[in-house]
Amino acid sequence: MTRNKHLAYPASTRDVRCRNYLSLQRIVANEGAEGVAELVGSHERQAFFNGASKHCMLKPGGWLILDFGLEINGGIRLTTAPCEGRPIQVRVRFGESVSETCGQPSNDHAIHDWLYPIAGLGMTEIGNTGFRFVRIDLPQNAEKALPVISIQAVATYRDLEYVGSFKCSDERLNQIWQTAAYTTHLNMQDYIYDGIKRDRLVWMGDLHLEIKIILSLFDDSKIIPDSLDFLRDRTPLPSFMNDISAYSCWWVVAQHDWYWHRGDLTYLRQQKEYLLALLTQLSGYIGTDGAEQLPGMRFLDWPSQANPAATHAGLHALMFSTMHCGERLCHDLNEPSAAEICRRARLRLRQHCPDVAGYKQAAAMLTVSGLADAVQINRDVLSVNPLEGLSTFLGYYTLQARALAGDHAGALEVMRRYWGAMLDFGATTFWEDFDLRWTENAFRIDELPVPGKKDIHADFGNYCYKGLRHSLCHGWAGGPAAWMLEHLAGITILEPGAKRMRITPNLADLHWLEASFPTPYGPIKVIAAKNKKI
């Protein structure tokens, strides 16, 4: 959001997002409606006084299930023909799956299921949430039918040019990259959200990985410091961001990633007072045995919540990475005393070698932090039942750890089968969490419920994302977009501000790839092929 200098509203704040009207792609199902074909593809968004014009007539007791073709942030605009008398009340249900529109969607964080009055000869906008599907019901006791000229989605998003790109000889991977990029882009609203349906909040754990993805996609990334500052300004020390100690660690890592890519020393200096105090505070959460002792809510990711040993191992690796990033930042801030605090903290943390308890994400984080041997971890943990126990959030680090072990082919196989399975079940964005076991005897999210089959949305989930509360568009799930540029195109930043880069493509089982990556000096383009012209 920016200050608006328009003379009519001098004290207003201008929304940097744009609005697009999307036409309806498909009627999934309907009952008690005539002329439904008139709604598909309609671009009409203005009512007109002509009772003889073509429109859909929704009768009392009738209903429509609409499909706009892909996940959207926003709502719908319903345009009606003349209709005498009082407004007609309809029930509107937004869904990320068809089954969500047929059930009782949660109204947490945004309204997904409510009754709305619709006037004849008018335009009514409804909703502000994440959805692909909408169900509209006219109650059986309605006094009259509802004449509908058009129903369009109103998509709200940041209109940004994609500078980062990835394309290769495997169309499956191309689709995964595009879906991963779109997932995170869709969560770039006024700030960086975790999910556009739920929670629609700035969660630092989600944010750190979304930052990696955004930096690999766009030149215009001001939303990153805006979101980081939002959390800093609302978290006075010694409090933790979002009341989770690990999330304050992720803030330090995210500051490092932003500075490493953009080289904005002026911005980094603005963080100095808070950053140095936070690093000193975090360095005090290390036991005499060198083990991390982060207080409060101990959260690594959802699948690890029931595994204290795995949570500890992952948090220990996170603390080590935090102190490594902090030491680098303190050196560039010319704060040798603070850098020394971080260095000594890292030495103490090295004394402890936690058991990962067979948990892939914890093992991967230990590998990425430099505390564990990549080849051994890949052999003993990551390659054992490689598609079990994954998480869409820290799955990025699982892929990264396999690449560090030289197992790019294994990482690609996981990506094709794990993220790819969501695509096979109708996903146009990647989900808050996912388990391949959910796909057994399940129907797709773009299908009506099938008797005798599992509902992959309503029947699964855990912790805070049970059933229909589960978010099917979560920014942290877009990790493959950043990973492919980093480990397949082989683009690595070696100095702050991307002043020095290393390009080492790894095609694994691909025949060719083309990629681009944004830097402050313009995009880097990579083309690689195996003995073949592109």
C-alpha positions as CSV (number, residue, x, y, z in Angstrom):
1,M,0.0,0.0,0.0
2,T,1.2,3.5,-0.8
3,R,0.0,7.0,0.0
4,N,-2.4,8.3,-2.7
5,K,-1.7,11.9,-4.0
6,H,-5.0,12.0,-5.9
7,L,-6.6,15.4,-5.2
8,A,-10.0,13.7,-4.4
9,Y,-8.5,11.6,-1.6
10,P,-5.3,13.3,-0.4
11,A,-5.1,11.3,2.9
12,S,-6.0,7.9,1.4
13,T,-3.8,4.8,0.9
14,R,-3.7,3.5,-2.6
15,D,-4.0,-0.2,-3.1
16,V,-1.0,-1.4,-5.2
17,R,-3.0,-4.4,-6.3
18,C,-5.1,-4.6,-9.5
19,R,-8.5,-6.2,-10.2
20,N,-9.3,-8.4,-13.1
21,Y,-12.7,-9.8,-14.1
22,L,-12.5,-13.5,-15.0
23,S,-15.2,-15.2,-16.9
24,L,-16.8,-18.4,-15.8
25,Q,-15.1,-21.5,-17.3
26,R,-17.4,-24.3,-16.5
27,I,-20.7,-25.2,-14.8
28,V,-19.8,-28.2,-12.6
29,A,-23.4,-29.1,-11.8
30,N,-26.8,-27.4,-11.5
31,E,-30.4,-28.0,-10.6
32,G,-33.4,-25.9,-11.0
33,A,-31.8,-23.5,-13.4
34,E,-32.6,-22.6,-17.0
35,G,-30.2,-21.1,-19.6
36,V,-27.0,-21.9,-17.6
37,A,-25.0,-22.0,-20.8
38,E,-25.4,-18.2,-21.0
39,L,-23.1,-17.8,-18.0
40,V,-20.1,-19.6,-19.3
41,G,-17.6,-17.3,-20.9
42,S,-19.7,-14.2,-20.3
43,H,-17.8,-10.9,-20.0
44,E,-21.0,-8.9,-19.2
45,R,-20.5,-6.9,-15.9
46,Q,-23.2,-4.2,-16.3
47,A,-26.9,-4.6,-15.7
48,F,-29.2,-3.5,-18.6
49,F,-32.9,-2.7,-18.8
50,N,-34.1,-5.3,-21.3
51,G,-36.3,-8.1,-19.9
52,A,-36.1,-10.0,-23.2
53,S,-32.3,-10.4,-23.1
54,K,-30.8,-13.8,-22.6
55,H,-29.9,-14.7,-19.0
56,C,-29.9,-17.7,-16.6
57,M,-33.0,-18.1,-14.5
58,L,-32.3,-19.7,-11.1
59,K,-35.6,-21.0,-9.7
60,P,-36.5,-21.4,-6.0
61,G,-34.7,-24.5,-4.7
62,G,-32.3,-24.3,-7.6
63,W,-28.5,-24.2,-7.4
64,L,-25.3,-23.8,-9.5
65,I,-21.7,-24.9,-8.9
66,L,-19.3,-22.8,-10.8
67,D,-15.7,-23.4,-11.8
68,F,-13.4,-20.4,-12.7
69,G,-10.6,-22.7,-13.8
70,L,-7.9,-21.8,-11.3
71,E,-7.4,-20.6,-7.8
72,I,-8.2,-16.9,-7.3
73,N,-7.9,-14.3,-4.5
74,G,-10.9,-12.1,-4.4
75,G,-14.7,-12.6,-4.9
76,I,-17.4,-12.6,-7.5
77,R,-19.6,-10.0,-9.2
78,L,-23.2,-11.2,-9.8
79,T,-25.1,-9.1,-12.4
80,T,-28.8,-9.5,-12.6
81,A,-31.6,-8.6,-15.0
82,P,-34.8,-6.7,-14.0
83,C,-36.7,-8.4,-11.1
84,E,-39.6,-6.7,-9.4
85,G,-40.0,-6.6,-5.6
86,R,-37.6,-7.0,-2.7
87,P,-34.0,-8.3,-3.0
88,I,-33.7,-12.0,-3.3
89,Q,-31.6,-13.8,-0.6
90,V,-29.1,-16.4,-1.9
91,R,-26.6,-18.7,-0.2
92,V,-23.1,-18.4,-1.5
93,R,-20.3,-20.9,-0.7
94,F,-16.7,-20.4,-1.9
95,G,-14.5,-23.4,-2.2
96,E,-11.0,-24.4,-3.1
97,S,-12.5,-27.7,-4.0
98,V,-16.0,-28.7,-5.3
99,S,-16.6,-30.6,-2.2
100,E,-16.0,-27.5,-0.1
101,T,-18.9,-25.8,-1.9
102,C,-21.1,-28.8,-1.2
103,G,-20.3,-28.9,2.5
104,Q,-20.1,-26.3,5.3
105,P,-16.9,-24.2,4.7
106,S,-15.2,-22.7,7.7
107,N,-15.7,-19.0,8.1
108,D,-12.4,-18.5,9.9
109,H,-10.4,-15.5,8.7
110,A,-12.8,-14.9,5.8
111,I,-16.4,-15.5,5.0
112,H,-16.8,-18.6,2.8
113,D,-20.5,-19.5,3.5
114,W,-23.2,-16.9,4.0
115,L,-26.6,-15.5,2.9
116,Y,-26.6,-12.4,0.7
117,P,-29.4,-10.2,-0.6
118,I,-29.3,-9.8,-4.4
119,A,-31.2,-6.9,-6.0
120,G,-32.7,-7.1,-9.5
121,L,-31.2,-4.9,-12.2
122,G,-28.0,-4.5,-10.3
123,M,-24.4,-5.6,-9.7
124,T,-23.5,-7.2,-6.4
125,E,-19.9,-8.0,-5.4
126,I,-19.5,-10.8,-2.8
127,G,-16.5,-12.3,-1.1
128,N,-12.8,-11.6,-0.2
129,T,-11.1,-15.0,0.0
130,G,-9.2,-17.7,-1.8
131,F,-11.3,-19.9,-4.1
132,R,-11.8,-21.6,-7.5
133,F,-15.3,-22.9,-7.1
134,V,-18.5,-21.1,-6.0
135,R,-21.9,-22.6,-5.2
136,I,-25.0,-20.4,-5.4
137,D,-28.3,-21.7,-3.8
138,L,-31.7,-20.0,-4.1
139,P,-33.7,-21.2,-1.0
140,Q,-36.8,-23.3,-1.7
141,N,-39.0,-20.7,0.0
142,A,-37.8,-17.8,-2.2
143,E,-40.7,-15.7,-3.4
144,K,-39.4,-15.6,-7.0
145,A,-36.7,-16.8,-9.4
146,L,-33.4,-14.9,-9.8
147,P,-32.5,-13.7,-13.3
148,V,-28.7,-13.8,-13.7
149,I,-26.9,-12.1,-16.6
150,S,-23.4,-13.0,-15.6
151,I,-21.3,-14.2,-12.7
152,Q,-17.6,-13.3,-12.9
153,A,-14.7,-13.7,-10.5
154,V,-13.0,-10.5,-9.3
155,A,-9.3,-11.4,-9.0
156,T,-7.1,-9.2,-6.8
157,Y,-3.4,-9.5,-7.3
158,R,-0.1,-7.7,-7.8
159,D,0.5,-7.2,-11.5
160,L,4.2,-8.0,-11.6
161,E,6.4,-9.0,-14.5
162,Y,8.0,-12.4,-14.2
163,V,11.7,-11.9,-14.6
164,G,12.6,-15.3,-13.2
165,S,11.7,-18.3,-15.5
166,F,12.3,-22.0,-15.9
167,K,11.6,-24.3,-18.8
168,C,13.0,-27.7,-19.5
169,S,12.5,-30.9,-21.5
170,D,10.1,-32.4,-18.9
171,E,6.6,-30.8,-19.2
172,R,5.7,-32.3,-15.8
173,L,8.5,-30.1,-14.2
174,N,7.4,-27.1,-16.2
175,Q,3.9,-27.4,-14.8
176,I,5.2,-27.8,-11.3
177,W,7.4,-24.7,-11.6
178,Q,4.6,-22.6,-13.0
179,T,2.2,-23.8,-10.3
180,A,4.8,-23.2,-7.6
181,A,5.4,-19.7,-8.8
182,Y,1.7,-18.9,-9.1
183,T,1.1,-20.2,-5.6
184,T,3.4,-17.7,-4.0
185,H,2.5,-14.9,-6.4
186,L,-1.1,-15.2,-5.4
187,N,-0.2,-14.8,-1.7
188,M,1.5,-11.4,-2.5
189,Q,-1.4,-9.2,-1.5
190,D,-1.1,-6.1,0.7
191,Y,1.6,-8.0,2.6
192,I,2.9,-11.6,2.0
193,Y,0.2,-13.9,3.2
194,D,0.6,-17.5,4.3
195,G,-2.6,-18.5,2.4
196,I,-5.3,-16.6,0.6
197,K,-8.2,-18.6,2.1
198,R,-6.7,-19.1,5.6
199,D,-5.1,-17.5,7.6
200,R,-4.4,-14.5,5.3
201,L,-1.8,-13.4,7.8
202,V,1.9,-12.5,7.9
203,W,3.5,-15.6,9.5
204,M,7.3,-15.3,9.6
205,G,7.8,-19.1,9.2
206,D,5.9,-19.0,5.9
207,L,7.5,-15.7,4.9
208,H,11.1,-16.8,4.9
209,L,10.5,-19.4,2.2
210,E,8.2,-17.2,0.3
211,I,11.0,-14.6,0.2
212,K,13.3,-17.0,-1.5
213,I,10.7,-17.7,-4.1
214,I,9.8,-14.0,-4.7
215,L,13.4,-13.1,-5.1
216,S,13.8,-15.8,-7.8
217,L,10.8,-14.4,-9.7
218,F,10.5,-10.6,-9.6
219,D,12.5,-7.4,-9.8
220,D,9.7,-5.6,-7.9
221,S,10.1,-7.1,-4.5
222,K,9.3,-4.1,-2.1
223,I,6.7,-6.3,-0.5
224,I,9.5,-8.2,1.2
225,P,10.9,-5.4,3.4
226,D,7.4,-4.1,3.9
227,S,6.4,-7.5,5.4
228,L,9.6,-8.0,7.4
229,D,9.1,-4.5,8.9
230,F,5.5,-5.2,9.6
231,L,6.5,-8.1,11.9
232,R,9.4,-6.3,13.5
233,D,7.3,-3.3,14.4
234,R,4.7,-5.4,16.0
235,T,7.1,-7.6,18.0
236,P,8.9,-5.7,20.7
237,L,11.8,-7.7,22.2
238,P,12.0,-10.0,24.1
239,S,8.7,-11.2,22.5
240,F,8.9,-13.7,19.6
241,M,7.4,-13.1,16.2
242,N,3.9,-14.7,15.9
243,D,4.6,-15.9,19.5
244,I,6.9,-18.7,18.1
245,S,10.6,-18.6,19.0
246,A,11.7,-20.2,15.8
247,Y,9.9,-17.5,13.8
248,S,12.2,-14.8,15.2
249,C,15.1,-17.0,14.0
250,W,13.5,-17.1,10.5
251,W,13.4,-13.3,10.5
252,V,17.2,-13.2,10.8
253,V,17.5,-15.8,8.0
254,A,15.1,-13.8,5.8
255,Q,17.0,-10.5,6.5
256,H,20.2,-12.3,5.3
257,D,18.4,-13.7,2.1
258,W,17.1,-10.2,1.2
259,Y,20.4,-8.5,1.8
260,W,22.3,-11.2,0.0
261,H,20.2,-10.8,-3.1
262,R,19.6,-7.0,-3.1
263,G,22.7,-5.7,-1.3
264,D,20.7,-2.9,0.3
265,L,23.0,-1.8,3.1
266,T,20.8,1.2,3.9
267,Y,17.9,-1.0,4.7
268,L,20.1,-3.4,6.7
269,R,21.4,-0.5,8.8
270,Q,17.8,0.3,9.6
271,Q,17.5,-3.2,11.2
272,K,20.7,-2.9,13.3
273,E,19.3,-2.1,16.7
274,Y,16.6,-4.8,16.6
275,L,18.8,-7.3,14.8
276,L,21.7,-7.1,17.3
277,A,19.4,-7.3,20.3
278,L,17.6,-10.3,18.9
279,L,20.9,-12.1,18.1
280,T,22.1,-11.5,21.6
281,Q,18.8,-12.8,23.0
282,L,18.8,-15.9,20.8
283,S,22.4,-16.7,21.7
284,G,21.3,-17.2,25.3
285,Y,19.1,-20.1,24.4
286,I,21.9,-22.6,24.1
287,G,22.5,-25.2,26.9
288,T,25.8,-26.1,28.5
289,D,25.9,-29.2,26.3
290,G,25.5,-27.0,23.2
291,A,21.9,-28.0,22.5
292,E,19.4,-25.3,21.4
293,Q,16.8,-24.4,24.1
294,L,14.4,-22.2,22.3
295,P,11.5,-21.4,24.7
296,G,7.8,-21.1,24.2
297,M,5.9,-22.7,21.4
298,R,8.5,-25.1,19.7
299,F,7.3,-25.3,16.1
300,L,9.3,-26.7,13.2
301,D,6.5,-27.7,10.8
302,W,3.2,-29.4,11.2
303,P,4.1,-33.1,10.5
304,S,6.9,-32.9,13.2
305,Q,4.6,-31.6,16.0
306,A,4.1,-35.0,17.5
307,N,7.9,-35.8,17.4
308,P,9.8,-33.7,20.0
309,A,13.2,-35.3,19.0
310,A,12.7,-34.3,15.3
311,T,11.5,-30.8,16.3
312,H,14.6,-30.4,18.5
313,A,16.9,-31.5,15.6
314,G,15.3,-29.1,13.2
315,L,15.3,-26.2,15.6
316,H,19.0,-26.9,16.4
317,A,19.8,-26.6,12.7
318,L,17.8,-23.5,12.5
319,M,19.6,-21.9,15.4
320,F,23.0,-22.7,13.8
321,S,21.8,-21.2,10.4
322,T,20.5,-18.2,12.3
323,M,23.9,-17.5,13.9
324,H,25.7,-18.1,10.6
325,C,23.5,-15.5,8.9
326,G,23.7,-13.2,11.9
327,E,27.5,-13.3,11.8
328,R,27.6,-12.4,8.1
329,L,25.2,-9.5,8.6
330,C,27.1,-8.1,11.7
331,H,30.3,-8.1,9.7
332,D,28.7,-6.0,6.9
333,L,27.2,-3.7,9.6
334,N,30.8,-3.3,11.0
335,E,29.7,-4.7,14.4
336,P,32.6,-7.1,15.3
337,S,31.4,-7.6,18.9
338,A,28.0,-8.8,17.7
339,A,29.6,-11.0,15.0
340,E,31.8,-12.6,17.7
341,I,28.7,-13.4,19.8
342,C,27.2,-15.2,16.7
343,R,30.5,-17.0,16.0
344,R,30.8,-18.3,19.6
345,A,27.2,-19.4,19.6
346,R,27.9,-21.4,16.4
347,L,30.9,-23.1,18.1
348,R,28.7,-24.1,21.1
349,L,26.0,-25.4,18.8
350,R,28.5,-27.6,17.0
351,Q,29.2,-29.5,20.2
352,H,25.7,-31.1,20.0
353,C,24.7,-33.7,17.4
354,P,20.9,-34.2,17.7
355,D,19.1,-37.4,16.6
356,V,16.8,-36.7,13.7
357,A,14.5,-39.6,14.7
358,G,14.1,-40.6,11.1
359,Y,12.4,-37.3,10.2
360,K,13.3,-36.1,6.7
361,Q,12.8,-32.4,7.3
362,A,15.0,-32.2,10.4
363,A,17.7,-34.3,8.7
364,A,17.5,-32.0,5.6
365,M,17.9,-28.9,7.8
366,L,20.9,-30.3,9.6
367,T,22.4,-31.0,6.1
368,V,21.7,-27.5,4.7
369,S,23.0,-25.8,7.9
370,G,26.3,-27.7,7.5
371,L,26.0,-29.7,10.7
372,A,25.5,-33.1,9.0
373,D,27.1,-34.9,6.1
374,A,24.9,-34.6,3.0
375,V,25.8,-38.0,1.5
376,Q,25.2,-39.9,4.7
377,I,21.9,-38.1,5.5
378,N,20.7,-38.8,1.9
379,R,21.6,-42.4,2.2
380,D,20.3,-43.1,5.7
381,V,17.2,-40.9,5.9
382,L,16.1,-39.1,2.8
383,S,16.3,-42.0,0.4
384,V,14.5,-44.4,2.8
385,N,10.9,-44.5,1.7
386,P,11.5,-41.2,0.0
387,L,7.9,-40.2,-0.5
388,E,6.8,-40.7,3.1
389,G,6.9,-38.1,5.8
390,L,7.2,-35.1,3.5
391,S,6.0,-31.6,4.1
392,T,5.1,-29.0,1.5
393,F,6.8,-26.4,3.7
394,L,10.2,-27.9,4.6
395,G,10.0,-30.1,1.6
396,Y,12.1,-27.4,-0.1
397,Y,15.0,-28.2,2.3
398,T,14.5,-31.9,1.6
399,L,15.1,-31.2,-2.1
400,Q,18.0,-28.9,-1.3
401,A,19.7,-31.6,0.9
402,R,19.4,-34.2,-1.8
403,A,21.0,-31.7,-4.3
404,L,23.9,-31.1,-1.8
405,A,24.4,-34.8,-1.8
406,G,24.6,-34.9,-5.6
407,D,21.3,-36.7,-5.8
408,H,19.5,-34.3,-8.2
409,A,17.7,-37.2,-9.9
410,G,16.3,-38.4,-6.5
411,A,15.1,-34.9,-5.8
412,L,13.4,-34.7,-9.2
413,E,11.6,-38.0,-8.7
414,V,10.2,-36.7,-5.3
415,M,9.1,-33.5,-7.0
416,R,7.4,-35.3,-9.9
417,R,5.5,-37.7,-7.6
418,Y,4.8,-35.5,-4.5
419,W,4.1,-32.1,-5.9
420,G,3.0,-33.7,-9.2
421,A,0.3,-35.7,-7.4
422,M,-1.4,-32.5,-6.3
423,L,-1.6,-31.6,-10.0
424,D,-3.0,-35.0,-10.8
425,F,-5.9,-34.3,-8.3
426,G,-6.8,-31.0,-9.9
427,A,-4.6,-28.5,-8.1
428,T,-3.8,-25.2,-9.7
429,T,-1.9,-24.1,-6.6
430,F,0.0,-26.1,-4.0
431,W,-1.4,-27.0,-0.6
432,E,-0.6,-26.2,3.1
433,D,0.2,-29.9,3.6
434,F,0.0,-33.1,1.6
435,D,0.5,-36.8,2.1
436,L,0.5,-39.2,-0.8
437,R,-1.6,-41.6,1.2
438,W,-4.5,-39.2,0.9
439,T,-4.7,-40.1,-2.8
440,E,-5.7,-43.7,-2.3
441,N,-9.2,-44.2,-3.5
442,A,-9.8,-40.5,-3.6
443,F,-11.6,-38.2,-6.1
444,R,-10.2,-35.0,-7.5
445,I,-10.8,-31.5,-6.1
446,D,-12.6,-30.4,-9.3
447,E,-15.1,-33.3,-9.2
448,L,-18.4,-33.7,-7.3
449,P,-18.2,-36.1,-4.4
450,V,-18.0,-39.7,-5.6
451,P,-19.8,-42.3,-3.5
452,G,-17.4,-44.9,-2.1
453,K,-14.4,-42.7,-2.6
454,K,-12.4,-40.5,-0.2
455,D,-12.7,-36.8,-0.3
456,I,-9.0,-35.6,-0.5
457,H,-10.0,-32.2,0.9
458,A,-12.7,-32.9,3.6
459,D,-11.5,-36.3,4.9
460,F,-7.9,-35.5,5.7
461,G,-5.6,-32.9,7.4
462,N,-4.4,-32.5,11.0
463,Y,-3.7,-30.0,13.7
464,C,-5.1,-26.6,12.6
465,Y,-5.9,-27.7,9.0
466,K,-8.4,-30.5,9.5
467,G,-10.9,-31.1,6.7
468,L,-12.3,-28.2,4.8
469,R,-10.3,-25.7,6.9
470,H,-7.2,-27.0,5.0
471,S,-5.7,-24.3,2.7
472,L,-5.1,-25.5,-0.9
473,C,-3.0,-22.4,-1.7
474,H,-0.2,-21.9,0.7
475,G,2.8,-19.8,-0.3
476,W,5.3,-22.0,1.5
477,A,4.5,-24.8,-0.8
478,G,6.0,-23.0,-3.8
479,G,9.6,-24.1,-2.9
480,P,10.2,-25.9,-6.2
481,A,10.2,-22.6,-8.1
482,A,13.2,-21.4,-6.2
483,W,14.9,-24.9,-6.0
484,M,14.9,-25.4,-9.8
485,L,16.6,-22.2,-10.5
486,E,19.2,-22.8,-7.7
487,H,19.9,-26.4,-8.3
488,L,19.0,-27.3,-11.9
489,A,19.9,-24.0,-13.5
490,G,22.7,-23.8,-10.9
491,I,22.4,-20.1,-10.1
492,T,24.1,-19.2,-6.8
493,I,24.8,-15.8,-5.3
494,L,28.3,-15.5,-3.8
495,E,28.4,-11.9,-2.6
496,P,25.8,-9.5,-1.3
497,G,23.8,-7.8,-4.0
498,A,24.6,-10.6,-6.5
499,K,27.9,-8.8,-7.2
500,R,29.5,-12.2,-7.8
501,M,27.6,-15.3,-9.0
502,R,28.3,-19.0,-9.8
503,I,26.5,-20.8,-12.6
504,T,26.8,-24.6,-12.5
505,P,23.8,-26.2,-14.3
506,N,22.9,-29.8,-13.4
507,L,20.6,-31.4,-15.9
508,A,20.2,-34.7,-14.0
509,D,17.8,-36.7,-16.3
510,L,16.8,-33.6,-18.4
511,H,17.8,-33.1,-22.0
512,W,17.8,-29.3,-21.8
513,L,16.8,-26.3,-19.7
514,E,16.4,-22.6,-20.1
515,A,16.1,-20.3,-17.1
516,S,16.4,-16.7,-16.0
517,F,17.0,-15.1,-12.6
518,P,16.5,-11.5,-11.5
519,T,19.5,-9.6,-10.0
520,P,20.0,-5.8,-9.3
521,Y,22.1,-5.7,-12.5
522,G,19.5,-7.3,-14.7
523,P,18.4,-10.9,-15.3
524,I,20.9,-13.8,-15.6
525,K,20.0,-16.2,-18.4
526,V,21.1,-19.8,-18.4
527,I,20.8,-22.3,-21.3
528,A,22.1,-25.8,-20.9
529,A,21.7,-29.0,-23.1
530,K,23.1,-32.5,-23.4
531,N,24.8,-32.7,-26.8
532,K,21.8,-31.2,-28.5
533,K,20.8,-27.9,-30.0
534,I,17.9,-26.2,-28.3
